[in-house]
Amino acid sequence: MKRRSLLQSALGTGGLLSLGGCALNPLGQEVAQLTRPLNERIEAWMQATTPVPEFKRNQVEPAALLVNSFNGIPEINLDNFSLTVDGLVQQPQQLGLSTLGQLPQQEIVIRHVCVEGWAAIVAWGGVRLADVLRLAEVSPLAGYVAFESADGYFETWDLRTALHPQTLLATQMNGAPLPVANGAPLRLTSPLKLGYKLSKWITAIHVLDTLNPHRLGTWEDQGYEWYAGL
């Protein structure tokens, strides 16, 4: 059974109501806040830590991946670019592209799914987010990560999904360097989240113990579902 079908069978109508984003929940944001911890545990249990089945490289659909941005494509100087990793960590990091390139690299061939109704199979290459967070020595008190982007986009994730072995900071797309329009030099990719969770042009990662309910994400603050799992 698909995850969403299983949730529907297990939780019934009341559960589905709580799992939806605030825009879909007629009882308002207060109910969403109360039910979020349970929803997170259910989603995390269903995702576990096992790899998601991938596609073959010859199934990639280059023309199907649409280009969109929140605030236009930012200009980033790659010569002095560095990724900040801070917050609840023992060893805050400033990581240049050369340092990231020295970490173990992985390619995943997965379906990118947009909430607008389109999807594309893409081969993403890059470093596991878990490896980057491991360098920073995340505190056992941490539960979430926040992502800042050069275009002003903002996102927050649960730490469990961030540490999944198929969650990458991508620098490659379909065997070539990641195009600027698709988020270069660094973008998030994962088979576990909808497209609006997959930030482009990432410049900073903040490790958190709790979420600010008034700053969950660029689209979440406008009513989109926070977890946005597939």
C-alpha positions in Angstrom: 0.0 0.0 0.0 1.1 3.5 -0.7 2.0 5.5 2.4 -0.9 7.9 2.0 -3.3 5.1 1.6 -2.0 3.4 4.7 -2.4 6.6 6.6 -6.0 6.9 5.5 -6.8 3.4 6.5 -5.1 3.7 9.9 -6.2 7.1 10.9 -9.5 7.6 9.3 -11.0 11.0 8.5 -9.9 12.7 11.7 -6.3 11.7 11.2 -6.4 13.0 7.6 -7.7 16.3 8.8 -4.8 16.7 11.1 -2.2 15.6 8.6 -3.2 18.3 6.1 -1.6 21.7 6.0 -3.2 24.7 7.7 -4.8 25.8 4.4 -6.7 22.5 4.2 -7.6 22.3 7.9 -10.9 24.0 8.7 -10.1 23.8 12.4 -7.2 26.2 12.0 -3.6 26.4 12.9 -4.1 25.6 16.6 -5.2 22.0 15.7 -2.2 21.7 13.4 0.2 22.7 16.1 -1.3 20.2 18.6 -1.2 17.3 16.1 2.2 18.0 14.6 4.2 15.8 17.0 2.0 12.8 16.4 2.1 13.4 12.6 5.9 13.7 12.6 6.2 10.4 14.5 3.8 8.6 12.1 5.6 10.0 9.0 9.1 9.2 10.4 8.0 5.6 11.3 6.7 5.1 7.7 9.8 6.5 6.1 12.2 4.7 8.5 15.8 4.9 7.4 15.8 2.3 4.6 16.6 3.5 1.0 13.8 4.4 -1.3 13.8 2.4 -4.6 15.4 4.4 -7.3 15.0 4.6 -11.1 17.5 3.6 -13.8 19.7 6.2 -15.3 18.1 5.8 -18.7 14.8 6.8 -17.2 15.9 10.3 -16.5 13.5 13.0 -17.9 15.6 16.1 -18.5 12.9 18.1 -20.2 10.3 17.4 -17.4 12.1 19.3 -14.7 10.7 22.8 -14.7 12.7 25.8 -13.5 11.1 28.0 -10.9 12.3 30.3 -8.1 10.9 32.2 -5.2 12.6 35.5 -5.8 14.5 35.2 -9.1 17.9 33.5 -9.6 20.4 35.0 -7.2 24.0 35.9 -8.1 26.5 33.9 -6.1 30.3 34.3 -6.3 31.6 30.8 -6.4 35.2 31.8 -5.7 34.4 32.8 -2.1 31.3 30.7 -1.5 31.0 28.8 1.8 28.2 26.9 3.5 27.6 27.8 7.1 26.6 25.0 9.5 25.8 26.3 13.0 23.3 26.1 15.9 23.2 23.1 18.2 26.5 21.7 17.0 29.8 21.1 18.7 31.9 22.2 15.7 30.4 25.0 13.6 31.5 24.8 10.0 32.3 27.1 7.1 32.6 24.7 4.1 33.8 25.7 0.7 33.0 23.8 -2.4 36.4 22.2 -2.5 35.9 20.8 1.0 32.4 19.5 0.1 33.9 17.9 -3.0 36.3 15.9 -0.8 33.5 14.3 1.1 32.1 11.0 -0.2 29.9 11.6 -3.2 26.7 9.8 -4.1 24.3 9.8 -7.1 20.6 9.1 -6.7 18.0 8.7 -9.5 14.7 9.7 -8.0 11.4 11.4 -8.9 11.1 15.1 -8.1 7.5 15.8 -7.3 6.1 19.3 -7.3 3.0 20.2 -5.4 1.8 22.0 -8.5 1.1 18.6 -10.1 4.1 17.8 -12.2 7.0 15.4 -11.7 10.4 14.5 -13.2 12.9 11.7 -12.8 16.3 13.3 -12.2 19.8 11.9 -11.4 21.2 14.1 -8.6 24.8 13.9 -7.4 26.4 15.4 -4.3 27.3 14.9 -0.7 25.0 13.4 1.9 23.6 16.0 4.2 24.2 13.5 7.0 28.0 13.7 6.3 27.9 17.5 6.5 26.0 17.4 9.7 28.4 14.8 11.1 31.3 17.2 10.5 29.5 19.7 12.7 28.8 17.1 15.5 25.1 17.7 16.0 24.0 17.9 19.6 21.7 15.1 20.9 19.3 17.8 21.8 18.7 18.7 18.2 15.5 17.8 16.4 15.3 20.1 13.4 17.3 21.8 10.7 16.7 25.1 9.0 17.9 26.1 5.5 18.7 29.6 4.4 19.0 30.3 0.7 20.6 33.1 -1.3 17.3 34.1 -2.8 15.7 34.6 0.6 13.9 31.2 0.6 13.6 29.6 4.0 12.8 26.0 5.0 12.8 23.7 8.1 13.0 19.9 8.2 12.9 17.3 10.9 16.4 16.0 11.7 15.5 12.4 11.0 14.7 13.1 7.3 17.8 15.3 7.0 19.9 12.4 8.1 18.4 9.9 5.7 21.1 8.4 3.4 19.3 9.6 0.2 19.0 13.2 1.4 21.7 15.1 -0.5 23.2 18.5 -1.0 23.4 18.3 -4.7 26.1 19.8 -6.9 25.5 17.6 -10.0 22.4 17.0 -12.1 22.1 14.3 -14.7 25.8 13.7 -14.8 26.8 17.4 -15.3 27.5 20.3 -12.9 24.3 21.6 -11.3 22.9 24.5 -13.4 22.5 27.8 -11.6 18.8 27.9 -12.5 18.4 24.6 -10.7 20.1 25.8 -7.5 23.8 25.8 -8.0 26.1 25.7 -6.2 24.1 23.7 -3.6 20.5 22.5 -3.4 18.6 20.0 -1.3 17.2 16.8 -2.9 15.5 13.8 -1.4 13.0 11.2 -2.4 11.2 11.8 0.9 9.9 15.4 0.4 7.7 17.4 -2.0 9.5 19.9 -4.2 8.9 23.0 -2.1 10.9 21.5 0.7 13.9 21.1 -1.6 15.6 24.5 -1.2 17.9 25.8 -3.9 21.0 28.0 -3.5 21.6 27.0 0.1 24.0 29.2 2.0 23.4 28.2 5.6 22.1 25.3 7.7 21.0 25.9 11.3 20.5 23.0 13.7 17.6 23.6 16.1 16.0 22.0 19.1 12.5 23.4 18.4 10.6 25.1 15.6 9.3 28.6 15.6 5.6 28.2 14.7 5.7 31.6 13.0 8.7 30.7 10.8 8.3 27.2 9.5 9.1 27.9 5.9 8.4 30.2 3.0 5.3 28.4 1.8 4.4 26.7 5.1 3.9 30.1 6.6 1.3 30.7 4.0 -0.6 27.5 4.8 1.3 24.6 3.1 1.8 21.4 5.0 5.0 21.4 7.0 6.2 17.8 6.8 5.3 17.4 3.1 6.4 13.8 2.9 6.0 11.5 -0.1 
